[in-house]
């Protein structure tokens, strides 16, 4: 998974999701990934400030277990929060 971010003028974070069929073949897998990303975003929304974020799924992401995916996603969010602290 890749997270791209840019500051916005609204002051609240927004999330965009791009999960292609190359990343997850079935609709069930794509929807599971989207639900997990939205839920983790919702929990960290206060820390993100005014950012527009796009989450891009990479091939093979659907093969990860739920717990492993949640841990890697949390790591990505923490990196994003640290790198955009002054944005």
Contact map, one row per residue, 1 for C-alpha under 8 A:
111000000000000000000000000000000000000000000000000000111100100000000000100000000000000
111100000000000000000000000000000000000000000000000000111100000000000000000000000000000
111110000000000000000000000000000000000000000000000011110000000000000000000100010000000
011111000000000000000000000000000000000000000000000011100000000000000000000000000000000
001111100000000000000000000000000000000000000000001111000000000000000000000000010000000
000111110000000000000000000000000000000000000000001110000000000000000000000000000000000
000011111000000000000000000000000000000000000000011100000000000000000000000000000000001
000001111111100000000000000000000000000000000000011100000000000000000000000000000000000
000000111110000000000000000000000000000000000000010000000000000000000000000000000000000
000000011111000000000000000000000000000000000000010000000000000000000000000000000000000
000000011111100000000000000000000000000000000000111000000000000000000000000000000000000
000000010111110000000000000000000000000000000001111000000000000000000000000000000000000
000000010011111000000000000000000000000000001001111110000000000000000000000000000000000
000000000001111100000000000000000000000000000000011110000000000000000000000000000000000
000000000000111110000000000000000000010010000000000111100000000000000000000000000000000
000000000000011111000000000000000000000000000000000111100000000000000000000000000000000
000000000000001111100000000000000100000000000000000001110000000000000000000000000000000
000000000000000111110000000000000000000000000000000001111000000000000000000000000000000
000000000000000011111011000001001100000000000000000000011100000000000000000000000000000
000000000000000001111111000001000000000000000000000000001000000000000000000000000000000
000000000000000000111111110001000000000000000000000000000000000000000000000000000000000
000000000000000000011111100000000000000000000000000000000110000000000000000000000000000
000000000000000000111111100001000000000000000000000000001111110000000000000000000000000
000000000000000000111111111011000000000000000000000000000011110000000000000000000000000
000000000000000000001111111011000000000000000000000000000000000000000000000000000000000
000000000000000000001001111111000000000000000000000000000000000000000000000000000000000
000000000000000000000001111111100000000000000000000000000000000000000000000000000000000
000000000000000000000000011111110000000000000000000000000000000000000000000000000000000
000000000000000000000001111111111000000000000000000000000000010000000000000000000000000
000000000000000000111011111111111100000000000000000000000000010000000000000000000000000
000000000000000000000000001111111110000000000000000000000000000000000000000000000000000
000000000000000000000000000111111111000000000000000000000000000000000000000000000000000
000000000000000000100000000011111111100000000000000000000000010000000000000000000000000
000000000000000010100000000001111111110000000000000000000000000000000000000000000000000
000000000000000000000000000000111111111000000000000000000000000000000000000000000000000
000000000000000000000000000000011111111100000000000000000000000000000100000000000000000
000000000000000000000000000000001111111110000000000000000000000000000000100000000000000
000000000000001000000000000000000111111111000000000000000000000000000000000000000000000
000000000000000000000000000000000011111111100000000000000000000000000000000000000000000
000000000000000000000000000000000001111111110000000000000000000000000100110000000000000
000000000000001000000000000000000000111111111000000000000000000000000000000000000000000
000000000000000000000000000000000000011111111000000000000000000000000000000000000000000
000000000000000000000000000000000000001111111100000000000000000000000000000000000000000
000000000000000000000000000000000000000111111111000000000000000000000000000000000000000
000000000000100000000000000000000000000011111111100000000000000000000000000000000000000
000000000000000000000000000000000000000000111111100000000000000000000000000000000000000
000000000000000000000000000000000000000000011111100000000000000000000000000000001000000
000000000001100000000000000000000000000000011111111000000000000000000000000000001000000
000000000011100000000000000000000000000000001111111000000000000000000000000000000000000
000000111111110000000000000000000000000000000001111100000000000000000000000000000000000
000011110011110000000000000000000000000000000001111110000000000000000000000000000000000
000011110000111100000000000000000000000000000000011111000000000000000000000000000000000
001111000000111100000000000000000000000000000000001111100000000000000000000000000000000
001110000000001111000000000000000000000000000000000111110000000000000000000000000000000
111100000000001111000000000000000000000000000000000011111000000000000000000000000000000
111000000000000011100000000000000000000000000000000001111100000000000000000000000000000
110000000000000001110010000000000000000000000000000000111110100000000000000000000000000
110000000000000000100110000000000000000000000000000000011111100000000000000000000000000
000000000000000000000111000000000000000000000000000000001111110000000000000000000000000
000000000000000000000011000000000000000000000000000000000111111100000000000000000000000
100000000000000000000011000000000000000000000000000000001111111100001000000000000000000
000000000000000000000011000011001000000000000000000000000011111110000000000000000000000
000000000000000000000000000000000000000000000000000000000001111110000000000000000000000
000000000000000000000000000000000000000000000000000000000001111111011000000000000000000
000000000000000000000000000000000000000000000000000000000000011111111000000000000000000
000000000000000000000000000000000000000000000000000000000000000111111100000000000000000
000000000000000000000000000000000000000000000000000000000000000011111110000000000000000
000000000000000000000000000000000000000000000000000000000000000111111111000000000000000
000000000000000000000000000000000000000000000000000000000000100111111111100000000000000
000000000000000000000000000000000001000100000000000000000000000001111111110000000000000
000000000000000000000000000000000000000000000000000000000000000000111111111000000000000
000000000000000000000000000000000000000000000000000000000000000000011111111100000000000
100000000000000000000000000000000000100100000000000000000000000000001111111110000000000
000000000000000000000000000000000000000100000000000000000000000000000111111111000000000
000000000000000000000000000000000000000000000000000000000000000000000011111111100000000
001000000000000000000000000000000000000000000000000000000000000000000001111111110000000
000000000000000000000000000000000000000000000000000000000000000000000000111111111000000
000000000000000000000000000000000000000000000000000000000000000000000000011111111100000
000000000000000000000000000000000000000000000000000000000000000000000000001111111110000
001010000000000000000000000000000000000000000000000000000000000000000000000111111111000
000000000000000000000000000000000000000000000011000000000000000000000000000011111111100
000000000000000000000000000000000000000000000000000000000000000000000000000001111111100
000000000000000000000000000000000000000000000000000000000000000000000000000000111111110
000000000000000000000000000000000000000000000000000000000000000000000000000000011111111
000000000000000000000000000000000000000000000000000000000000000000000000000000001111111
000000000000000000000000000000000000000000000000000000000000000000000000000000000011111
000000100000000000000000000000000000000000000000000000000000000000000000000000000001111
